[in-house]
Amino acid sequence: MIHTNAMSTWINLEFLNVDFDDQRLDARFKKISIGLAEQSEKNISSSFDSWKEIKA
C-alpha cells in the first residue's frame, strides 16, 4: 500500500482540476477518494468509520 502522505499528494494532483463550484464538495470528494484508496482492499462500508461519512 502507498504511504498516506504520498496517497494524499497523488490524489490532490490527479484531481487538481475537479471543481464542483463549492470548496466543501471539492474537499469532500478528495477526502472520500483518499479514504477509498487507502482502504482499497475493503468494501465501501468498511472503508469509513461512520455511516455519516459514507452517506456524504
C-alpha positions as semicolon CSV with decimal commas, in nm:
position;residue;x (nm);y (nm);z (nm)
1;M;0,000;0,000;0,000
2;I;0,116;0,355;-0,072
3;H;0,205;0,573;0,228
4;T;-0,078;0,808;0,332
5;N;0,111;1,131;0,253
6;A;0,208;1,001;-0,089
7;M;-0,152;0,893;-0,149
8;S;-0,285;1,236;-0,049
9;T;-0,036;1,407;-0,277
10;W;-0,123;1,177;-0,567
11;I;-0,500;1,223;-0,519
12;N;-0,462;1,602;-0,498
13;L;-0,257;1,608;-0,819
14;E;-0,490;1,372;-1,006
15;F;-0,798;1,571;-0,911
16;L;-0,637;1,915;-0,926
17;N;-0,894;2,041;-1,176
18;V;-1,201;1,896;-1,005
19;D;-1,440;2,183;-0,946
20;F;-1,794;2,135;-0,815
21;D;-1,831;2,514;-0,769
22;D;-1,823;2,451;-0,393
23;Q;-1,497;2,423;-0,199
24;R;-1,661;2,196;0,059
25;L;-1,766;1,947;-0,210
26;D;-1,422;1,962;-0,369
27;A;-1,260;1,884;-0,033
28;R;-1,515;1,610;0,045
29;F;-1,454;1,445;-0,293
30;K;-1,079;1,436;-0,230
31;K;-1,125;1,310;0,127
32;I;-1,350;1,025;0,008
33;S;-1,108;0,941;-0,274
34;I;-0,818;0,924;-0,029
35;G;-1,021;0,708;0,211
36;L;-1,115;0,463;-0,063
37;A;-0,761;0,448;-0,199
38;E;-0,614;0,384;0,146
39;Q;-0,862;0,103;0,212
40;S;-0,877;-0,037;-0,141
41;E;-0,889;-0,396;-0,016
42;K;-1,212;-0,327;0,173
43;N;-1,564;-0,257;0,052
44;I;-1,705;0,096;0,077
45;S;-1,892;0,042;0,404
46;S;-1,576;-0,095;0,569
47;S;-1,356;0,186;0,438
48;F;-1,511;0,454;0,658
49;D;-1,575;0,480;1,031
50;S;-1,933;0,602;1,024
51;W;-2,247;0,598;0,813
52;K;-2,230;0,978;0,801
53;E;-1,901;0,960;0,610
54;I;-2,041;0,706;0,364
55;K;-2,365;0,892;0,308
56;A;-2,188;1,222;0,241
